[in-house]
C-alpha cells in the first residue's frame, strides 16, 4: 500500500492529511504552528502516523505547502498554498458532488479568493495579507477579549437578542479597544460577536468580488468552522456557501493529492 501526506504549515496552525492510493483520507491532524515550525510539524506528523500504526518510512511521497513549507526538509516537494488549496477544494468538492468555481479561504493571518476553471486551473486570485481585520486573527482577539472559547463564537452569534453591533474599526488593534468600549457600555457579547462576524464577512465578500463570484462558492480555512461567520458570509453574499466536512484541512488535502500525482508521474517516467 502506498501512502501520501500533505502538510500545510500555516501562520497559525499546521494541518496534515494522509491519503491512500484511492485518495481516501486515512488520517488528519491540526496543531498550533508555534515558533519551531519544522520540529512541530515533524512531531505532529509522527504522532498522526503512530495513531494508525505507520511511521515516516511508510510514506511514498510527501508534499508541503503553506507559509512554512520551505522549512519542511523531509518533504519530497513543496507547492504554493494557492495551488494546494485549489486542488484540495476540487477534491473535497468532488467528494461532495459539487462543482467549485470560487474558493474563499480565511486563514489565521490572511484571506484569499481564488477562481478556478473546469480543469482546476487557477484563473484569478486576490489576497489580503496586510491587515488582520478580515482574518482569523480578528476572531482570536475577539474570543480572548470576551473571555469565551473560539469554538463558542458560533453559538453567541445565533443567541443574539438585538441587532449585530456595527464595528467601526478597520484595524484589529483598534477593534480590541472598541470591543472593550462596547462591553463597558453594557452591550451583550452576542451582539458584539455578530458585529465582528459581519465586519469580517463584508471585507471578505468585497475581496472575493474582485475575482468573481459565479457558480458554487466554496469556503474553507479554520474560520469556516465557525457557523456564525458562515451565516454572516451567506447573508452578505446572498447565497449558500459550500463548506467541506473538514474546512481547515482542505489545503493539506490538496498537497496530499499533489503528492499522489507526483509519485505516479515519477513512476511513469521511470518505466
Ligand atoms: P493558517 O493556515 O493561516 O494557519 P487556518 O486555516 O489554520 O490558518 O485557520 C486558523 C484560524 O482558524 C484561527 O486563527 C482561528 O481563528 C480559526 N479557528 C480554528 N479553529 C476554530 C474553531 N474550532 N472554531 C472557529 N474558528 C476556528
Boltz pocket constraint, residues with backbone or C-beta under 6 A from the ligand:
constraints:
  - pocket:
      binder: B
      contacts: [[A, 9], [A, 10], [A, 11], [A, 12], [A, 13], [A, 14], [A, 66], [A, 106], [A, 107], [A, 108], [A, 109], [A, 110], [A, 135], [A, 136], [A, 137], [A, 139], [A, 140], [A, 150], [A, 151], [A, 153], [A, 220], [A, 221], [A, 222], [A, 223], [A, 224], [A, 225], [A, 226], [A, 247], [A, 248]]
      max_distance: 6.0
